[in-house]
Amino acid sequence: MEETQKKKSRLRLTIGNKILAGFLALIALFIVIVVIVIWKGDVIDNVVNSSSKNYRPSQSAIKDFGTMVIRSKMLVTNWVYLQTNADDKNALRQLQDYDYPALKQKITELKSTWESDSQKMWMDTIFLKFDTLLNVQKESIMANLQSFENYEDPLTKLLAEDAIESQVIPRTTDLLARINRVAAKQDQVTALSDSDIKDSIKSLRNYTLFLGTSIIILGLFSAFFLRRAITKPVNFLKNVVVKLGKGELVEEKQTNFSNDEIGDMAIAMDNLVTGLKATSLFAENIGNGNYQTEFKPLSEHDVLGNALINMRNNLSKVAEDDKKRNWATEGMAKFGEILRTNTNDLGKLSDEIVGNLVKYLKANQGALYIIDDADENEEATMSMKACYAWDKKKYLNHKIYRGEGLAGQAWQEGDMVYLTEVPQNYIKIVSGLGDANPTSVLIVPLKVNDQIFGVVEIASFNIFHDFEMEFVQKIAETIASTISTVKINARTQRLLEESQEMTEQMRAQEEEMRQNMEELQATQEEMQRSQAETDSTLSAIHGSLSVADYSIDGALTKVNSNFLDLFGYTQDDVMGEHHRIFATKEDKNSDEYRQFWKDLAAGYPKKGTFRRMNRKGEIINVRSSFSSIKNRSGEVVKVMEITYELR
């Protein structure tokens, strides 16, 4: 049986062979047509080239020469009888010096291709006679009639007229007769060329009609044969494909297909139906949200199957991204509630933050460090305020300085620190079974508006993902804002208590104050006189210098017109804005600039030459003096700047 299949395979007449046989016959006839067309085309091309490059240009040039002879007679006659016609005289010179030599050169070149020797001799004779005629025109007429006096001389005029009658006109008539004889000969040659072209075209048409009819007959025979061998089985497959196009997964087969590509198409169609069933099942699983279903495309070129795999991967990624976004949104809501309900107790707030953050991240340990409130002259430190699953005793009363350790480094740089290769002696995660080194450590500064309030540190046996670190950074900003609010509330409460205590003291001192009223009144009068002098001094300063008042945190509270003119702003533009709107980009982001305002808030005056930026973005150099204005109790209440531009 295997031998029979091999023999059948050798005897297989494929569709390609069937079509090839028909087309080879058509191609053979077509080649014959092409050969005949090329042969006749070359004949026609040679005749046409001879006609276009020789016969017709020669015919046209001879006629132009006859016209030139007539024109020369007319122009030389006008030379004699029309004394003032300068245009005709110039035209005659142009004809003799340029037009005739050019035409003679052209006819001479064409003459070399003429087949008639007698025609060439006639043309040479014509050239000689026309040269003689031109010499007569130049010597007997043009040379003698040059000026007005020549025309007024009766003898000269008479001789010129006689030359016209006896020389120019007879010679011209003879030349025209000779030229007409040459032209007639050239007309015969041209007419013969046109006749050859017509005969060749007629012959080509007859050959083409005969072979074209043969191709049509052969084409009809091939079409009838191919229709029986191809069209009928293809129609059967078409019906199956139409059903597939309507979404029906059919399994119709026909066993009497010929052993050619049609049979291969039937097998391929069966495979396609099977593959489409698997594809539809895969698409259904994707629609149900089952993105883990395995699917194998029909081939690496299976467009639908590969597209479904890409869709599954994309939908899986979208679902994963939605899961991450939902996780982050729920976390933000959860910690927002924690931060809203714990604004009075910093310790409780810290415990809630660390505990819930470690649990939400599924980490193992966490700690929260907050910058300590310190005097202006003391070096800033931060201390652990809360921890989760941490060896708290080890860090109790331990202060961290800026730049000390990883937490201090994150504080100093104001940026996140993430470790995946944790040093062995850094921290240990302790459990009931012992302790172990964490896999990763995440340290994020609690920063809002470029001001850092502390650091949160999380240790885990797992690797932190990017979306988790991004979530911690967002939460850290909210935590920093809440800590700032809590500190302000605590400071406000402390000030309220101090105010109440001062009220009690003021009641006790009320009597003493009554006794001092008279002294205060005298002092007040003296102060009024001093105030008047101070007001005069300030008016003089405001009239000549640029002056601005700031709150201790750098916000503008008052400016004079000179200051506004210096920087190009209006009062509405700058009121309430921070001084950094005048600072350059390098200054406003520097540690020195932040320390500058801290020193002013602490009561240290500043002065010097500075680079500032006006409203147009231009850099100007100013000389400024900053003074810290204190109240009676010695507290700095505002900062005054007196400045002027350096030219």
C-alpha positions as CSV (number, residue, x, y, z in Angstrom):
1,M,0.0,0.0,0.0
2,E,2.9,2.3,0.8
3,E,4.2,1.7,-2.7
4,T,0.8,2.5,-4.2
5,Q,0.7,5.8,-2.3
6,K,4.2,6.7,-3.6
7,K,3.2,5.9,-7.2
8,K,0.0,7.9,-6.7
9,S,2.1,10.8,-5.4
10,R,4.3,10.6,-8.5
11,L,1.3,10.6,-10.8
12,R,-0.4,13.4,-8.9
13,L,-1.4,16.3,-11.2
14,T,-1.6,19.3,-9.0
15,I,-3.8,22.4,-9.6
16,G,-0.6,24.3,-10.2
17,N,0.4,21.9,-13.0
18,K,-3.0,22.1,-14.6
19,I,-3.0,25.8,-14.5
20,L,0.7,25.8,-15.6
21,A,-0.1,23.7,-18.6
22,G,-2.8,26.0,-19.8
23,F,-0.7,29.1,-19.2
24,L,2.4,27.6,-20.9
25,A,0.4,27.3,-24.1
26,L,-0.9,30.8,-23.8
27,I,2.6,32.0,-23.0
28,A,4.0,30.2,-26.1
29,L,1.5,32.0,-28.3
30,F,2.2,35.2,-26.5
31,I,5.9,34.8,-27.1
32,V,5.2,34.3,-30.8
33,I,3.2,37.5,-30.9
34,V,5.9,39.3,-29.0
35,V,8.6,38.1,-31.5
36,I,6.4,39.2,-34.5
37,V,5.6,42.5,-32.8
38,I,9.3,43.2,-32.1
39,W,10.2,42.2,-35.7
40,K,7.6,44.4,-37.3
41,G,8.2,47.0,-34.7
42,D,11.9,47.2,-35.6
43,V,10.9,47.6,-39.3
44,I,8.4,50.3,-38.5
45,D,10.8,51.9,-36.0
46,N,13.6,52.1,-38.7
47,V,11.2,53.6,-41.3
48,V,9.8,56.1,-38.7
49,N,13.3,57.1,-37.5
50,S,14.4,57.6,-41.1
51,S,11.3,59.7,-41.8
52,S,11.5,61.7,-38.5
53,K,15.3,62.2,-38.5
54,N,16.0,62.5,-42.3
55,Y,13.1,62.6,-44.8
56,R,10.8,65.0,-43.2
57,P,13.6,67.3,-41.7
58,S,15.1,67.4,-45.2
59,Q,11.7,68.2,-46.8
60,S,11.2,71.0,-44.3
61,A,14.7,72.4,-44.6
62,I,14.4,72.5,-48.5
63,K,11.1,74.4,-48.2
64,D,12.7,76.8,-45.7
65,F,15.6,77.4,-48.1
66,G,13.1,78.3,-50.9
67,T,11.4,80.7,-48.5
68,M,14.7,82.2,-47.6
69,V,15.6,82.8,-51.3
70,I,12.3,84.6,-51.8
71,R,12.8,86.6,-48.6
72,S,16.3,87.7,-49.6
73,K,14.9,89.0,-52.9
74,M,12.2,90.9,-51.1
75,L,14.6,92.4,-48.5
76,V,17.3,93.5,-51.1
77,T,14.5,95.1,-53.2
78,N,13.3,97.0,-50.1
79,W,17.0,98.1,-49.6
80,V,16.9,99.8,-52.9
81,Y,13.4,101.3,-52.9
82,L,12.8,101.9,-49.2
83,Q,15.6,104.1,-48.0
84,T,14.5,104.5,-44.4
85,N,13.4,100.9,-43.7
86,A,16.1,100.0,-41.2
87,D,14.3,96.8,-40.0
88,D,14.5,95.2,-43.4
89,K,18.1,96.1,-43.8
90,N,19.0,94.5,-40.5
91,A,16.9,91.5,-41.5
92,L,18.9,91.2,-44.7
93,R,22.2,91.3,-42.9
94,Q,20.8,88.7,-40.3
95,L,19.8,86.4,-43.2
96,Q,23.2,86.7,-45.0
97,D,25.4,86.5,-41.8
98,Y,23.5,84.0,-39.6
99,D,20.3,82.5,-41.0
100,Y,21.7,81.2,-44.3
101,P,24.9,79.7,-42.8
102,A,22.8,77.9,-40.2
103,L,20.4,76.5,-42.7
104,K,23.2,75.6,-45.1
105,Q,24.9,73.7,-42.3
106,K,21.6,71.8,-41.4
107,I,21.0,70.9,-45.1
108,T,24.6,69.8,-45.5
109,E,24.3,67.4,-42.5
110,L,21.0,66.0,-43.8
111,K,22.3,65.7,-47.3
112,S,24.9,63.1,-46.2
113,T,22.0,60.7,-45.6
114,W,20.3,61.2,-49.0
115,E,20.3,58.1,-51.2
116,S,20.1,60.1,-54.6
117,D,23.5,61.4,-55.8
118,S,21.9,63.6,-58.3
119,Q,19.8,65.2,-55.6
120,K,23.0,66.0,-53.7
121,M,24.7,67.5,-56.8
122,W,21.6,69.7,-57.4
123,M,21.8,70.9,-53.8
124,D,25.5,71.8,-54.2
125,T,24.7,73.8,-57.4
126,I,22.0,75.6,-55.5
127,F,24.3,76.6,-52.7
128,L,26.9,77.9,-55.2
129,K,24.3,80.0,-57.1
130,F,22.8,81.4,-53.9
131,D,26.3,82.3,-52.7
132,T,26.8,84.2,-56.0
133,L,23.4,85.9,-55.6
134,L,24.4,87.0,-52.1
135,N,27.7,88.5,-53.4
136,V,25.8,90.4,-56.1
137,Q,23.5,91.8,-53.3
138,K,26.4,92.8,-51.1
139,E,28.7,94.3,-53.8
140,S,26.2,95.8,-56.3
141,I,23.5,97.0,-54.0
142,M,24.3,97.0,-50.2
143,A,27.8,98.4,-50.6
144,N,26.7,101.3,-52.9
145,L,23.6,102.3,-51.0
146,Q,24.9,103.0,-47.5
147,S,24.2,106.7,-46.8
148,F,21.6,109.4,-47.7
149,E,23.9,110.8,-50.3
150,N,24.1,107.5,-52.1
151,Y,20.3,107.4,-52.4
152,E,20.3,111.0,-53.7
153,D,22.9,110.1,-56.4
154,P,20.8,109.3,-59.5
155,L,23.6,107.2,-61.1
156,T,24.2,105.1,-58.0
157,K,20.4,104.5,-57.5
158,L,20.0,103.6,-61.2
159,L,22.8,101.0,-61.1
160,A,21.3,99.4,-58.0
161,E,17.9,99.2,-59.6
162,D,19.5,97.7,-62.7
163,A,21.1,95.1,-60.5
164,I,17.8,94.2,-59.1
165,E,16.2,93.8,-62.5
166,S,19.1,92.2,-64.4
167,Q,20.8,90.1,-61.6
168,V,18.7,89.5,-58.5
169,I,15.4,88.7,-60.0
170,P,16.6,86.3,-62.8
171,R,19.0,84.5,-60.4
172,T,16.3,84.2,-57.8
173,T,13.9,82.7,-60.4
174,D,16.5,80.2,-61.5
175,L,17.2,79.3,-57.8
176,L,13.6,78.7,-57.0
177,A,13.2,76.4,-60.1
178,R,16.2,74.3,-59.0
179,I,14.9,74.2,-55.3
180,N,11.5,73.1,-56.5
181,R,13.1,70.2,-58.4
182,V,15.0,69.1,-55.3
183,A,11.9,69.5,-53.1
184,A,9.8,67.4,-55.5
185,K,12.5,64.7,-55.3
186,Q,12.4,64.8,-51.5
187,D,8.6,64.7,-51.5
188,Q,8.8,61.4,-53.5
189,V,11.2,59.9,-50.9
190,T,9.0,61.0,-48.0
191,A,5.8,59.6,-49.6
192,L,7.6,56.3,-50.2
193,S,8.6,56.2,-46.5
194,D,5.0,56.8,-45.4
195,S,3.8,54.0,-47.7
196,D,6.3,51.6,-46.1
197,I,5.0,52.5,-42.6
198,K,1.4,51.8,-43.6
199,D,2.3,48.5,-45.1
200,S,4.2,47.4,-42.0
201,I,1.4,48.4,-39.7
202,K,-1.2,46.5,-41.8
203,S,1.0,43.4,-41.7
204,L,1.4,43.7,-37.9
205,R,-2.3,44.0,-37.5
206,N,-3.0,40.9,-39.5
207,Y,-0.5,38.8,-37.5
208,T,-1.9,40.2,-34.2
209,L,-5.5,39.3,-35.1
210,F,-4.6,35.8,-36.1
211,L,-2.5,35.0,-33.0
212,G,-5.0,36.9,-30.7
213,T,-7.8,34.7,-32.0
214,S,-5.7,31.6,-31.3
215,I,-5.0,32.8,-27.7
216,I,-8.8,33.3,-27.2
217,I,-9.6,29.8,-28.4
218,L,-6.9,28.2,-26.3
219,G,-7.9,30.3,-23.3
220,L,-11.6,29.2,-23.6
221,F,-10.4,25.6,-23.8
222,S,-8.2,26.0,-20.7
223,A,-11.0,27.7,-18.8
224,F,-13.4,24.9,-19.5
225,F,-10.9,22.3,-18.4
226,L,-10.0,24.2,-15.2
227,R,-13.6,24.7,-14.4
228,R,-14.2,21.0,-14.3
229,A,-11.0,20.3,-12.4
230,I,-11.1,23.2,-9.9
231,T,-14.3,25.2,-9.7
232,K,-16.6,22.4,-8.7
233,P,-14.7,21.2,-5.7
234,V,-13.9,24.8,-4.7
235,N,-17.6,25.6,-4.7
236,F,-18.1,22.8,-2.2
237,L,-15.3,24.2,0.0
238,K,-16.8,27.7,-0.5
239,N,-20.1,26.5,1.0
240,V,-18.3,25.2,4.0
241,V,-16.3,28.5,4.4
242,V,-19.5,30.5,4.1
243,K,-21.0,28.6,7.0
244,L,-17.8,29.3,8.9
245,G,-18.2,32.9,8.1
246,K,-21.6,32.8,9.7
247,G,-20.1,31.4,12.9
248,E,-21.1,27.8,12.3
249,L,-18.4,25.3,13.2
250,V,-19.2,22.5,10.7
251,E,-17.3,19.3,9.9
252,E,-18.4,18.5,6.4
253,K,-15.9,16.4,4.4
254,Q,-15.9,15.0,0.9
255,T,-13.8,11.9,0.1
256,N,-13.9,12.1,-3.7
257,F,-11.6,15.1,-3.9
258,S,-8.8,14.8,-6.4
259,N,-5.3,14.2,-5.1
260,D,-4.2,17.8,-5.4
261,E,-4.3,21.1,-3.4
262,I,-8.1,20.8,-3.0
263,G,-7.6,17.7,-0.9
264,D,-5.0,19.6,1.1
265,M,-7.5,22.5,1.6
266,A,-10.1,20.0,2.9
267,I,-7.6,18.7,5.5
268,A,-6.6,22.2,6.4
269,M,-10.2,23.2,6.7
270,D,-10.8,20.4,9.1
271,N,-7.8,21.5,11.2
272,L,-9.2,25.0,11.1
273,V,-12.6,24.0,12.5
274,T,-10.9,22.0,15.3
275,G,-8.7,25.0,16.1
276,L,-11.6,27.4,16.0
277,K,-13.4,25.2,18.6
278,A,-10.4,25.4,20.9
279,T,-10.1,29.2,20.2
280,S,-13.8,29.8,21.0
281,L,-13.4,27.9,24.3
282,F,-10.3,30.0,25.1
283,A,-12.2,33.2,24.3
284,E,-15.1,32.1,26.5
285,N,-12.7,31.5,29.4
286,I,-11.2,35.0,28.9
287,G,-14.7,36.5,28.9
288,N,-15.4,34.7,32.3
289,G,-12.2,36.3,33.7
290,N,-10.2,33.0,33.7
291,Y,-6.8,34.4,32.5
292,Q,-4.8,31.2,33.5
293,T,-6.3,29.0,30.8
294,E,-3.7,27.4,28.6
295,F,-4.0,27.8,24.9
296,K,-1.8,26.7,22.0
297,P,-2.2,28.6,18.7
298,L,-2.6,26.7,15.4
299,S,0.8,27.9,14.4
300,E,3.2,30.8,15.1
301,H,1.3,32.7,12.3
302,D,-2.1,32.1,13.9
303,V,-3.3,35.8,13.9
304,L,-6.5,35.1,15.9
305,G,-4.9,32.8,18.4
306,N,-2.0,35.1,19.0
307,A,-4.3,38.1,19.3
308,L,-6.4,36.2,21.9
309,I,-3.2,35.4,23.8
310,N,-2.2,39.1,23.7
311,M,-5.7,40.1,24.8
312,R,-5.5,37.6,27.7
313,N,-2.1,39.0,28.8
314,N,-3.3,42.6,28.4
315,L,-6.6,41.9,30.3
316,S,-4.6,40.1,33.0
317,K,-2.2,43.1,33.3
318,V,-5.2,45.5,33.4
319,A,-6.8,43.4,36.2
320,E,-3.5,43.3,38.1
321,D,-3.2,47.1,37.7
322,D,-6.8,47.6,38.9
323,K,-6.0,45.4,41.8
324,K,-2.9,47.5,42.7
325,R,-4.9,50.8,42.3
326,N,-7.8,49.5,44.4
327,W,-5.2,48.3,47.1
328,A,-3.6,51.8,47.1
329,T,-7.0,53.6,47.2
330,E,-8.3,51.4,50.1
331,G,-5.0,52.1,51.9
332,M,-5.2,55.8,51.4
333,A,-8.8,55.8,52.7
334,K,-7.8,53.6,55.7
335,F,-4.9,55.8,56.7
336,G,-6.9,58.9,56.0
337,E,-9.4,57.8,58.6
338,I,-6.6,56.9,61.1
339,L,-5.0,60.4,60.6
340,R,-8.3,62.2,61.0
341,T,-9.2,60.5,64.3
342,N,-5.8,60.9,66.0
343,T,-4.9,64.6,65.8
344,N,-4.6,65.3,69.5
345,D,-2.0,62.7,70.7
346,L,1.2,62.4,68.8
347,G,2.2,59.1,70.5
348,K,-1.1,57.4,69.8
349,L,-1.0,58.6,66.2
350,S,2.5,57.2,65.8
351,D,1.5,53.8,67.2
352,E,-1.5,53.6,64.9
353,I,0.5,54.6,61.8
354,V,3.3,52.1,62.3
355,G,1.1,49.2,63.3
356,N,-1.4,49.6,60.5
357,L,1.3,50.3,57.9
358,V,3.3,47.2,58.7
359,K,0.1,45.1,58.6
360,Y,-1.2,46.6,55.4
361,L,2.2,46.0,53.6
362,K,2.3,42.5,55.1
363,A,5.8,43.4,56.4
364,N,7.4,42.3,59.7
365,Q,8.8,45.3,61.5
366,G,8.3,49.0,61.4
367,A,9.4,52.2,63.2
368,L,8.5,55.9,63.1
369,Y,11.0,58.6,63.9
370,I,9.9,62.2,64.4
371,I,12.2,65.2,64.5
372,D,12.6,66.5,68.0
373,D,11.5,70.1,68.9
374,A,14.8,71.8,69.8
375,D,16.2,75.2,70.4
376,E,17.5,77.2,67.5
377,N,21.1,76.9,68.6
378,E,20.9,73.1,69.2
379,E,21.7,70.5,66.5
380,A,18.5,68.9,65.1
381,T,17.8,65.3,66.1
382,M,15.0,62.8,65.7
383,S,13.8,60.0,68.0
384,M,11.7,56.9,67.7
385,K,8.1,57.7,68.6
386,A,6.6,54.3,67.8
387,C,7.5,50.8,66.6
388,Y,6.0,47.5,65.6
389,A,7.7,44.2,66.4
390,W,10.9,46.1,67.1
391,D,13.5,45.8,69.9
392,K,12.3,49.1,71.4
393,K,14.6,48.9,74.4
394,K,17.6,49.0,72.2
395,Y,16.5,52.4,70.8
396,L,14.9,53.9,73.8
397,N,16.1,57.5,74.4
398,H,18.4,57.1,71.3
399,K,18.6,60.2,69.2
400,I,19.6,60.1,65.5
401,Y,21.4,63.1,64.0
402,R,21.1,64.3,60.4
403,G,23.1,62.0,58.1
404,E,23.6,59.3,60.8
405,G,22.8,55.9,59.6
406,L,20.3,55.1,56.9
407,A,17.5,56.9,58.6
408,G,19.6,60.0,59.1
409,Q,20.8,59.7,55.5
410,A,17.1,59.6,54.3
411,W,16.4,62.7,56.5
412,Q,19.4,64.6,55.1
413,E,18.8,63.8,51.4
414,G,15.0,64.0,51.7
415,D,14.7,60.9,49.5
416,M,13.6,57.3,49.8
417,V,16.2,54.6,50.7
418,Y,15.5,51.0,49.6
419,L,17.7,48.1,50.5
420,T,17.5,44.5,49.2
421,E,20.9,43.5,50.5
422,V,20.6,44.2,54.2
423,P,23.8,44.1,56.3
424,Q,23.9,41.3,58.8
425,N,24.1,43.5,61.9
426,Y,21.6,46.2,60.7
427,I,18.4,44.8,62.3
428,K,16.9,41.4,63.1
429,I,13.3,40.3,62.8
430,V,12.5,38.5,66.0
431,S,9.8,35.7,66.3
432,G,9.0,32.9,68.7
433,L,11.4,30.6,66.7
434,G,14.3,33.0,66.8
435,D,15.6,35.9,64.7
436,A,16.6,36.4,61.1
437,N,17.9,39.1,58.8
438,P,15.2,40.9,56.7
439,T,15.1,40.6,53.0
440,S,14.4,44.2,52.3
441,V,14.3,47.5,54.2
442,L,12.3,50.6,53.1
443,I,13.1,54.0,54.6
444,V,10.9,57.0,53.5
445,P,11.2,60.6,54.8
446,L,8.0,62.2,56.1
447,K,8.1,65.3,53.8
448,V,5.6,67.9,52.8
449,N,6.4,71.2,51.0
450,D,10.2,70.3,51.2
451,Q,10.0,70.2,55.0
452,I,10.8,66.9,56.7
453,F,9.1,66.0,59.9
454,G,10.5,62.5,60.4
455,V,11.2,59.1,58.8
456,V,9.3,55.8,58.6
457,E,11.3,52.6,58.4
458,I,9.8,49.2,57.3
459,A,11.6,45.8,57.3
460,S,10.2,42.7,55.6
461,F,11.0,39.2,54.6
462,N,9.4,40.0,51.2
463,I,10.5,42.3,48.4
464,F,8.6,45.6,48.2
465,H,7.0,46.2,44.8
466,D,7.1,49.5,43.0
467,F,3.4,50.2,43.7
468,E,3.9,49.5,47.4
469,M,6.9,51.9,47.6
470,E,4.9,54.6,45.7
471,F,2.0,54.0,48.2
472,V,4.3,54.5,51.2
473,Q,5.7,57.7,49.7
474,K,2.2,59.1,49.2
475,I,1.2,58.1,52.7
476,A,4.4,59.6,54.1
477,E,3.4,63.0,52.7
478,T,0.0,62.8,54.4
479,I,1.5,61.6,57.6
480,A,3.9,64.5,57.6
481,S,1.1,67.0,57.1
482,T,-0.8,65.4,60.0
483,I,2.2,65.5,62.2
484,S,2.7,69.1,61.4
485,T,-1.0,69.7,62.4
486,V,-0.6,67.7,65.6
487,K,2.5,69.7,66.6
488,I,0.7,73.0,65.8
489,N,-2.3,71.9,67.9
490,A,0.1,70.9,70.8
491,R,1.9,74.2,70.5
492,T,-1.5,76.0,70.5
493,Q,-2.6,74.1,73.6
494,R,0.6,74.9,75.3
495,L,0.3,78.6,74.4
496,L,-3.3,78.5,75.7
497,E,-2.2,77.1,79.0
498,E,0.5,79.7,79.2
499,S,-2.0,82.4,78.4
500,Q,-4.3,81.3,81.2
501,E,-1.4,81.3,83.6
502,M,-0.4,84.8,82.4
503,T,-4.0,85.9,82.9
504,E,-3.8,84.9,86.5
505,Q,-0.6,86.7,87.0
506,M,-2.0,89.8,85.3
507,R,-4.9,89.8,87.8
508,A,-2.4,89.7,90.6
509,Q,-0.4,92.5,89.0
510,E,-3.5,94.7,88.2
511,E,-3.2,96.7,91.4
512,E,0.5,97.3,90.8
513,M,-0.3,98.4,87.3
514,R,-2.8,101.0,88.6
515,Q,-0.1,102.5,90.7
516,N,2.2,102.7,87.7
517,M,-0.4,104.5,85.5
518,E,1.0,107.9,86.1
519,E,4.5,106.8,85.3
520,L,3.3,105.0,82.2
521,Q,1.4,108.1,81.1
522,A,4.6,110.2,81.3
523,T,6.5,107.4,79.5
524,Q,3.7,107.3,76.8
525,E,4.2,110.9,76.0
526,E,7.9,110.4,75.7
527,M,7.2,107.4,73.4
528,Q,4.9,109.4,71.3
529,R,7.7,111.9,70.6
530,S,10.0,109.0,69.8
531,Q,7.4,107.5,67.6
532,A,7.1,110.7,65.6
533,E,10.8,110.7,65.0
534,T,10.7,107.0,64.1
535,D,7.8,107.6,61.6
536,S,9.8,110.4,60.0
537,T,12.8,108.2,59.7
538,L,10.7,105.3,58.1
539,S,9.1,107.8,55.7
540,A,12.5,108.9,54.5
541,I,13.6,105.2,54.1
542,H,10.5,104.3,52.2
543,G,10.9,107.3,49.9
544,S,14.4,106.4,48.8
545,L,14.8,102.6,49.3
546,S,12.9,99.4,48.6
547,V,11.3,98.0,51.8
548,A,9.4,94.8,52.4
549,D,8.1,93.1,55.5
550,Y,7.9,89.3,55.9
551,S,6.4,86.9,58.5
552,I,9.0,84.8,60.2
553,D,8.4,82.0,57.7
554,G,9.2,84.3,54.8
555,A,5.7,85.3,53.6
556,L,5.3,88.9,52.3
557,T,3.1,91.0,54.5
558,K,3.9,94.6,53.4
559,V,5.8,96.2,50.5
560,N,6.4,99.8,49.4
561,S,6.2,101.1,45.8
562,N,9.9,101.2,45.3
563,F,10.1,97.4,46.1
564,L,7.3,96.7,43.6
565,D,9.0,98.8,40.9
566,L,12.3,97.1,41.5
567,F,10.9,93.6,40.8
568,G,8.1,94.6,38.4
569,Y,5.2,93.2,40.4
570,T,2.0,94.7,41.7
571,Q,0.9,94.5,45.3
572,D,-1.8,91.9,44.6
573,D,0.9,89.7,42.9
574,V,3.2,89.4,45.9
575,M,1.0,89.8,49.1
576,G,1.1,86.5,51.0
577,E,3.7,85.0,48.6
578,H,6.9,83.5,50.0
579,H,10.2,85.4,49.4
580,R,11.3,82.5,47.1
581,I,9.4,84.1,44.2
582,F,12.3,86.6,44.0
583,A,15.0,83.9,44.5
584,T,16.8,82.1,41.6
585,K,16.1,78.4,41.0
586,E,19.5,77.4,42.4
587,D,18.9,79.5,45.6
588,K,15.4,78.5,46.4
589,N,16.2,74.7,46.3
590,S,19.4,75.0,48.4
591,D,19.9,74.2,52.1
592,E,21.6,77.6,52.5
593,Y,18.4,79.4,51.5
594,R,16.3,77.4,54.0
595,Q,19.0,78.0,56.7
596,F,18.9,81.7,55.8
597,W,15.3,82.0,56.9
598,K,15.8,79.9,59.9
599,D,18.5,82.2,61.1
600,L,16.3,85.3,60.5
601,A,13.4,83.6,62.4
602,A,16.0,83.0,65.2
603,G,16.8,86.7,65.3
604,Y,20.1,86.8,63.4
605,P,20.2,89.7,60.9
606,K,21.5,89.1,57.4
607,K,23.0,91.5,54.8
608,G,25.0,91.3,51.6
609,T,24.8,91.2,47.8
610,F,22.3,88.8,46.3
611,R,21.2,87.6,42.9
612,R,17.4,87.9,42.5
613,M,14.8,87.4,39.8
614,N,12.2,89.9,38.7
615,R,8.8,89.2,37.2
616,K,10.2,88.9,33.7
617,G,12.6,86.2,34.8
618,E,15.7,88.5,34.5
619,I,18.5,88.2,37.1
620,I,19.3,91.5,39.0
621,N,21.9,92.1,41.6
622,V,20.8,93.8,44.8
623,R,22.2,94.9,48.1
624,S,19.9,93.8,50.9
625,S,19.7,94.1,54.6
626,F,17.4,91.8,56.6
627,S,16.5,92.7,60.2
628,S,14.5,90.6,62.6
629,I,11.9,92.8,64.4
630,K,11.1,91.6,67.9
631,N,8.3,92.5,70.3
632,R,8.8,93.6,73.9
633,S,9.3,90.0,75.1
634,G,12.1,89.5,72.6
635,E,10.3,87.2,70.2
636,V,10.8,87.7,66.5
637,V,7.5,88.8,65.0
638,K,8.5,89.8,61.5
639,V,11.5,90.4,59.2
640,M,12.2,93.6,57.4
641,E,14.2,93.8,54.2
642,I,15.7,97.1,53.0
643,T,17.2,96.7,49.5
644,Y,18.4,98.6,46.4
645,E,19.7,97.5,43.0
646,L,23.3,97.5,42.2
647,R,24.0,99.1,38.8
